[in-house]
Amino acid sequence: MIEPIKIIINVVDDQEYILDLIRDLFNDNSEYNISCFTDPTEFEKAFDSNVDLVITDVRLGNGFDILKTIKDINDQSASTYIIVMSAY
C-alpha cells in the first residue's frame, strides 16, 4: 500500500501555548507532519524547501527574518505557503 504524501508544516512562535494549540489543531489529521519551534534560529537551521506551510508570529524577534530565510532557501521551483500571525 502506498502511503499518502503528508503536508509538512513548520510553526514558529515563542509562546508554547500557541504552539500547543496549533499542534492540537493539526494532529487530529494524519495528513500533516507538523514541527514546532520557539526559537527562530532553530527554525532557520531546520527549514528546507520541502516544507509546504510555515505559520509564524511576525513579532517574534524580527519576524521578517523568518520570511527572508524562506525566500533565500526556496528556489523558483519550490513554493512554501506562509501564514503570518500576531496576537498584538
DSSP file (Angstrom, degrees, kcal/mol; ACC not computed):
  #  RESIDUE AA STRUCTURE BP1 BP2  ACC     N-H-->O    O-->H-N    N-H-->O    O-->H-N    TCO  KAPPA ALPHA  PHI   PSI    X-CA   Y-CA   Z-CA
    1    1 A M              0   0    0      0, 0.0     2,-0.4     0, 0.0     0, 0.0   0.000 360.0 360.0 360.0 135.2    0.0    0.0    0.0
    2    2 A I        -     0   0    0      1,-0.0     0, 0.0     0, 0.0     0, 0.0  -0.678 360.0-129.7 -83.7 129.8    1.3    3.4   -0.9
    3    3 A E        -     0   0    0     -2,-0.4     3,-0.1     1,-0.1    -1,-0.0  -0.578  27.8-110.6 -77.5 140.2    1.4    5.9    2.0
    4    4 A P        -     0   0    0      0, 0.0     2,-0.3     0, 0.0    -1,-0.1  -0.349  35.5-100.9 -68.2 151.2   -0.2    9.3    1.3
    5    5 A I        -     0   0    0      1,-0.0     2,-0.3    -2,-0.0     0, 0.0  -0.570  38.4-137.7 -72.4 130.3    2.0   12.3    1.0
    6    6 A K        -     0   0    0     -2,-0.3     2,-0.5    -3,-0.1    26,-0.2  -0.691  11.5-121.7 -91.8 143.4    2.0   14.3    4.2
    7    7 A I  E     -a   32   0A   0     24,-3.3    26,-3.0    -2,-0.3     2,-0.6  -0.731  27.5-138.3 -81.5 125.5    1.8   18.1    4.2
    8    8 A I  E     -a   33   0A   0     -2,-0.5    45,-1.9    42,-0.3    44,-1.8  -0.774  24.6-177.2 -93.5 122.2    4.8   19.4    6.0
    9    9 A I  E     -ab  34  53A   0     24,-2.7    26,-2.6    -2,-0.6     2,-0.4  -0.968  12.5-165.6-123.4 132.5    4.1   22.3    8.4
   10   10 A N  E     -ab  35  54A   0     43,-2.6    45,-2.7    -2,-0.4     2,-0.4  -0.966   7.0-164.6-113.4 133.7    6.5   24.4   10.5
   11   11 A V  E     -ab  36  55A   0     24,-2.6    26,-2.7    -2,-0.4     2,-0.5  -0.975   2.7-169.8-119.8 130.9    5.1   26.6   13.3
   12   12 A V  E     +ab  37  56A   0     43,-2.9    45,-1.7    -2,-0.4     2,-0.3  -0.964  26.5 131.5-125.6 115.4    7.3   29.3   14.8
   13   13 A D        -     0   0    0     24,-2.3     6,-0.1    -2,-0.5    -2,-0.1  -0.962  50.1-139.4-159.1 144.1    6.1   31.1   18.0
   14   14 A D  S    S+     0   0    0     -2,-0.3     2,-0.7     1,-0.1    24,-0.1   0.542  84.9  85.8 -85.0  -5.9    7.7   32.0   21.3
   15   15 A Q    >>  -     0   0    0      1,-0.2     4,-1.7     2,-0.0     3,-0.8  -0.858  65.4-158.3 -98.5 112.7    4.5   31.2   23.2
   16   16 A E  H 3> S+     0   0    0     -2,-0.7     4,-2.6     1,-0.3     5,-0.2   0.844  91.0  58.2 -59.1 -36.1    4.4   27.4   24.0
   17   17 A Y  H 3> S+     0   0    0      1,-0.2     4,-2.1     2,-0.2    -1,-0.3   0.837 104.2  51.9 -67.4 -30.1    0.6   27.5   24.4
   18   18 A I  H <> S+     0   0    0     -3,-0.8     4,-2.5     2,-0.2     5,-0.2   0.920 110.2  48.7 -67.9 -43.6    0.2   28.9   20.8
   19   19 A L  H  X S+     0   0    0     -4,-1.7     4,-2.9     1,-0.2    -2,-0.2   0.917 111.5  50.1 -60.8 -43.1    2.3   26.0   19.5
   20   20 A D  H  X S+     0   0    0     -4,-2.6     4,-2.7     2,-0.2    -1,-0.2   0.911 110.3  50.5 -61.2 -42.9    0.2   23.5   21.6
   21   21 A L  H  X S+     0   0    0     -4,-2.1     4,-1.8     2,-0.2    -2,-0.2   0.934 114.8  41.6 -61.4 -48.4   -3.0   25.0   20.2
   22   22 A I  H  X S+     0   0    0     -4,-2.5     4,-1.8     2,-0.2     5,-0.2   0.897 113.9  52.9 -68.5 -40.1   -1.8   24.8   16.5
   23   23 A R  H  X S+     0   0    0     -4,-2.9     4,-2.4    -5,-0.2    -2,-0.2   0.926 110.2  48.2 -59.7 -45.4   -0.3   21.3   17.1
   24   24 A D  H  X S+     0   0    0     -4,-2.7     4,-0.7     1,-0.2    -1,-0.2   0.867 107.5  56.9 -63.1 -36.8   -3.5   20.0   18.5
   25   25 A L  H  < S+     0   0    0     -4,-1.8    -1,-0.2    -5,-0.2    -2,-0.2   0.902 118.3  30.8 -61.3 -42.1   -5.4   21.5   15.6
   26   26 A F  H >< S+     0   0    0     -4,-1.8     3,-1.7     1,-0.2     6,-0.3   0.710 103.8  74.3 -92.3 -22.0   -3.4   19.6   13.0
   27   27 A N  H 3< S+     0   0    0     -4,-2.4    -1,-0.2     1,-0.3    -2,-0.1   0.686  83.0  69.6 -69.9 -16.9   -2.5   16.4   15.0
   28   28 A D  T 3< S+     0   0    0     -4,-0.7     2,-0.5    -3,-0.2    -1,-0.3   0.587  94.9  65.4 -73.3  -7.4   -6.1   15.1   14.6
   29   29 A N  S X  S-     0   0    0     -3,-1.7     3,-1.3     1,-0.1    -1,-0.1  -0.967  70.1-153.7-121.5 124.0   -5.4   14.6   10.9
   30   30 A S  T 3  S+     0   0    0     -2,-0.5    -1,-0.1     1,-0.3    -3,-0.1   0.461  85.7  80.2 -75.8   0.4   -2.7   12.1    9.8
   31   31 A E  T 3  S+     0   0    0     -5,-0.1   -24,-3.3   -25,-0.1     2,-0.4   0.548  84.1  75.2 -81.3  -6.3   -2.2   14.1    6.6
   32   32 A Y  E <   -a    7   0A   0     -3,-1.3     2,-0.6    -6,-0.3   -24,-0.2  -0.866  56.3-164.9-115.6 141.1    0.0   16.6    8.4
   33   33 A N  E     -a    8   0A   0    -26,-3.0   -24,-2.7    -2,-0.4     2,-0.4  -0.955  26.5-171.2-116.4 106.6    3.6   16.4    9.6
   34   34 A I  E     -a    9   0A   0     -2,-0.6     2,-0.4   -26,-0.2   -24,-0.2  -0.847  14.8-175.2-112.1 134.9    4.0   19.3   12.0
   35   35 A S  E     -a   10   0A   0    -26,-2.6   -24,-2.6    -2,-0.4     2,-0.4  -0.986  11.9-155.4-124.7 136.8    7.2   20.7   13.6
   36   36 A C  E     -a   11   0A   0     -2,-0.4     2,-0.4   -26,-0.2   -24,-0.2  -0.889   8.2-171.9-117.7 144.1    7.1   23.5   16.2
   37   37 A F  E     -a   12   0A   0    -26,-2.7   -24,-2.3    -2,-0.4    -2,-0.0  -0.998  20.4-176.6-136.0 132.8    9.8   25.9   17.1
   38   38 A T  S    S+     0   0    0     -2,-0.4    -1,-0.1   -26,-0.2   -26,-0.1   0.585  80.4  62.9 -95.6 -15.3   10.1   28.5   19.9
   39   39 A D     >  -     0   0    0      1,-0.1     4,-2.0   -26,-0.0     3,-0.4  -0.944  69.5-153.3-115.3 118.2   13.4   29.7   18.7
   40   40 A P  H  > S+     0   0    0      0, 0.0     4,-2.6     0, 0.0     5,-0.2   0.832  97.4  58.3 -58.6 -32.2   13.7   31.3   15.2
   41   41 A T  H  > S+     0   0    0      2,-0.2     4,-1.8     1,-0.2     5,-0.1   0.912 105.7  48.2 -64.5 -41.6   17.3   30.3   15.0
   42   42 A E  H  > S+     0   0    0     -3,-0.4     4,-1.8     2,-0.2    -1,-0.2   0.891 111.0  51.7 -64.9 -39.2   16.4   26.6   15.4
   43   43 A F  H  X S+     0   0    0     -4,-2.0     4,-2.4     1,-0.2    -2,-0.2   0.943 107.8  51.5 -59.7 -47.6   13.7   27.0   12.8
   44   44 A E  H  < S+     0   0    0     -4,-2.6    -1,-0.2     1,-0.2    -2,-0.2   0.847 110.1  49.4 -61.1 -34.6   16.2   28.5   10.3
   45   45 A K  H  < S+     0   0    0     -4,-1.8    -1,-0.2     1,-0.2    -2,-0.2   0.861 118.0  39.6 -69.6 -35.9   18.6   25.6   10.9
   46   46 A A  H  < S+     0   0    0     -4,-1.8    -2,-0.2    -3,-0.2    -1,-0.2   0.715  91.3 105.6 -88.6 -22.5   15.8   23.0   10.3
   47   47 A F     <  +     0   0    0     -4,-2.4     2,-0.3    -5,-0.2    -4,-0.0  -0.308  40.2 165.2 -66.9 138.1   13.9   24.7    7.4
   48   48 A D    >   -     0   0    0     -2,-0.0     3,-1.7    26,-0.0    26,-0.1  -0.916  52.2 -95.2-141.7 173.5   14.3   23.3    3.9
   49   49 A S  T 3  S+     0   0    0     -2,-0.3    30,-0.3     1,-0.3    -2,-0.1   0.504 111.5  75.3 -72.0  -2.8   12.4   23.7    0.7
   50   50 A N  T 3   +     0   0    0     28,-0.1   -42,-0.3    30,-0.0     2,-0.3   0.575  68.8 108.4 -82.6  -8.9   10.3   20.6    1.3
   51   51 A V    <   -     0   0    0     -3,-1.7   -42,-0.2     1,-0.2     3,-0.1  -0.527  51.2-167.4 -71.8 130.2    8.2   22.5    3.9
   52   52 A D        +     0   0    0    -44,-1.8    29,-2.8    -2,-0.3     2,-0.4   0.822  68.3  18.6 -86.8 -34.6    4.7   23.2    2.5
   53   53 A L  E     -bc   9  81A   0    -45,-1.9   -43,-2.6    27,-0.2     2,-0.5  -0.999  56.2-166.1-144.7 134.7    3.5   25.7    5.1
   54   54 A V  E     -bc  10  82A   0     27,-2.5    29,-2.9    -2,-0.4     2,-0.5  -0.991   5.0-167.6-119.2 129.3    5.1   28.0    7.7
   55   55 A I  E     +bc  11  83A   0    -45,-2.7   -43,-2.9    -2,-0.5     2,-0.3  -0.978  23.3 169.2-112.9 121.2    2.9   29.6   10.4
   56   56 A T  E     -bc  12  84A   0     27,-2.6    29,-3.1    -2,-0.5     2,-0.6  -0.954  40.3-119.5-138.8 152.6    4.9   32.3   12.2
   57   57 A D  E >   - c   0  85A   0    -45,-1.7     3,-1.6    -2,-0.3    29,-0.2  -0.812  20.9-152.0 -86.7 119.1    4.4   35.1   14.7
   58   58 A V  T 3 >S+     0   0    0     27,-2.4     5,-1.4    -2,-0.6     6,-0.3   0.760  93.9  57.0 -66.5 -23.8    5.6   38.3   12.9
   59   59 A R  T 3 5S+     0   0    0     26,-0.4     2,-0.9     3,-0.2    -1,-0.3   0.305  75.1 114.6 -91.5  10.2    6.5   39.8   16.3
   60   60 A L  T < 5S-     0   0    0     -3,-1.6     2,-0.2   -48,-0.1   -21,-0.0  -0.716 103.1 -55.3 -81.7 106.5    8.9   37.0   17.1
   61   61 A G  T   5S-     0   0    0     -2,-0.9     2,-0.8     1,-0.2     3,-0.1  -0.448 124.4 -18.4  57.8-126.3   12.3   38.7   17.1
   62   62 A N  T >>5S-     0   0    0     -2,-0.2     3,-2.9     1,-0.1     4,-0.6  -0.869  73.4-164.4-105.6  94.3   12.3   40.3   13.7
   63   63 A G  H 3><S+     0   0    0     -5,-1.4     4,-1.2    -2,-0.8     3,-0.4   0.724  84.1  67.3 -53.2 -24.0    9.6   38.2   12.1
   64   64 A F  H 3> S+     0   0    0     -6,-0.3     4,-2.1     1,-0.2    -1,-0.3   0.732  87.3  67.1 -73.0 -20.0   10.7   39.3    8.7
   65   65 A D  H <> S+     0   0    0     -3,-2.9     4,-2.4     2,-0.2    -1,-0.2   0.890  98.7  52.6 -62.8 -38.3   14.0   37.4    9.2
   66   66 A I  H  X S+     0   0    0     -4,-0.6     4,-2.2    -3,-0.4    -2,-0.2   0.917 108.6  49.4 -63.0 -42.9   12.0   34.2    9.0
   67   67 A L  H  X S+     0   0    0     -4,-1.2     4,-2.3     1,-0.2    -1,-0.2   0.893 110.3  51.0 -63.3 -39.0   10.4   35.3    5.7
   68   68 A K  H  X S+     0   0    0     -4,-2.1     4,-2.8     2,-0.2    -2,-0.2   0.899 107.7  53.0 -65.0 -40.4   13.9   36.1    4.4
   69   69 A T  H  X S+     0   0    0     -4,-2.4     4,-2.2     2,-0.2     5,-0.2   0.931 109.8  48.2 -59.2 -45.9   15.1   32.7    5.4
   70   70 A I  H  X S+     0   0    0     -4,-2.2     4,-2.5     1,-0.2    -2,-0.2   0.928 113.5  47.2 -61.4 -45.1   12.3   31.0    3.5
   71   71 A K  H  < S+     0   0    0     -4,-2.3    -2,-0.2     1,-0.2    -1,-0.2   0.905 112.1  50.1 -63.3 -41.9   12.9   33.2    0.4
   72   72 A D  H  < S+     0   0    0     -4,-2.8    -1,-0.2     1,-0.2    -2,-0.2   0.857 115.7  41.7 -66.4 -35.9   16.6   32.5    0.5
   73   73 A I  H  < S+     0   0    0     -4,-2.2    -2,-0.2    -5,-0.2   -24,-0.2   0.884 101.6  76.7 -81.9 -39.6   16.2   28.7    0.8
   74   74 A N     <  -     0   0    0     -4,-2.5     2,-0.2    -5,-0.2   -24,-0.0  -0.481  67.8-155.2 -72.9 138.5   13.4   28.3   -1.7
   75   75 A D    >   -     0   0    0     -2,-0.2     3,-1.1   -26,-0.1    -2,-0.1  -0.442  40.1 -86.1 -99.7-175.0   14.3   28.4   -5.4
   76   76 A Q  T 3  S+     0   0    0      1,-0.3    -2,-0.1    -2,-0.2    -1,-0.0   0.741 127.0  53.4 -66.9 -21.7   11.9   29.3   -8.1
   77   77 A S  T 3  S+     0   0    0      2,-0.0     2,-0.3     0, 0.0    -1,-0.3   0.644 100.0  73.3 -87.5 -14.0   10.6   25.7   -8.5
   78   78 A A    <   -     0   0    0     -3,-1.1     2,-0.4     2,-0.0   -28,-0.1  -0.719  61.6-166.4-100.4 149.5    9.7   25.4   -4.8
   79   79 A S        -     0   0    0     -2,-0.3     2,-0.5   -30,-0.3    -3,-0.0  -0.986   8.2-177.6-138.6 130.3    6.8   27.0   -3.0
   80   80 A T        -     0   0    0     -2,-0.4   -27,-0.2   -27,-0.0     2,-0.2  -0.992  21.4-140.1-122.6 123.2    6.2   27.4    0.7
   81   81 A Y  E     -c   53   0A   0    -29,-2.8   -27,-2.5    -2,-0.5     2,-0.4  -0.558  18.9-154.1 -80.0 149.5    3.0   29.0    1.8
   82   82 A I  E     -c   54   0A   0    -29,-0.2     2,-0.5    -2,-0.2   -27,-0.2  -0.989  14.6-167.5-131.5 131.0    3.3   31.3    4.8
   83   83 A I  E     -c   55   0A   0    -29,-2.9   -27,-2.6    -2,-0.4     2,-0.5  -0.983  13.3-161.6-113.3 120.3    0.7   32.4    7.4
   84   84 A V  E     +c   56   0A   0     -2,-0.5     2,-0.3   -29,-0.2   -27,-0.2  -0.892  15.2 177.6-104.4 127.0    1.8   35.4    9.4
   85   85 A M  E     -c   57   0A   0    -29,-3.1   -27,-2.4    -2,-0.5   -26,-0.4  -0.840  12.3-174.4-126.6 163.5    0.0   35.9   12.7
   86   86 A S        -     0   0    0     -2,-0.3   -29,-0.0   -29,-0.2    -2,-0.0  -0.962  23.3-158.0-156.0 140.8    0.2   38.2   15.6
   87   87 A A              0   0    0     -2,-0.3    -1,-0.0     1,-0.2   -30,-0.0   0.332 360.0 360.0 -95.7   5.1   -1.5   38.5   19.0
   88   88 A Y              0   0    0      0, 0.0    -1,-0.2     0, 0.0     0, 0.0   0.474 360.0 360.0 -67.4 360.0   -0.7   42.2   19.1
